[in-house]
């Protein structure tokens, strides 16, 4: 929750609209949910798509990993493989206000998120 608390305090101090990316455990989500008008939107994709995207982004660490290592890293972050890191992305997804499967283009993803935000303006 430390990362979530830091971001929450920054948003409280600076005001305005915010988008937070990358919540990896429910403690972070709980901190962010203390802000008014917060929506948790989970962007998901099938495992095969995630693996392909990791391989295609050409980051130094990713290029050195085998497909099996990439898969294991994703499963650890999802909380499906025990680790000491405290990742529980699947719990965050399960508690989302909206889940979007991102198997299309970036424009399609932006349209889905935009439509949700337009419908839920407070």
C-alpha positions, 0 to 999 in steps of 0.5 A: 500500500505504500505506493498507493498512499504516495499517489493518493497523497499527491492527488489530494495535494495537487487536485485535478483528474488522475489516471493511476497505472499498475496497481499490483495489490489490494492495499494499493487499490484500497489507498486509491479508493479513499479518493473521491470518484475513483474507478478501478478499470482493469485492462486484461488480455489472454496469456498468449497475447501478454507473452507476445506483447512482452516479447515484441516490446524489445526491452533488454530484460525481456529479450533475454527471457525465454517464453516460459520465463515470461509466462512465469513472471506474468503468473507471479504478478497475477498472484497465481504463482506464490512469491514473496513480492505480494503481487495479486493483480487477479484480485485487483481485476476481480474488484474492478469497476470495469474489466476490458479485454484488450485484444484489439488496437490502442484506439479501440481500448481508448474508445472503451475506456472513454465510453465508460468515463463518459457514462460515469462522470460525477 
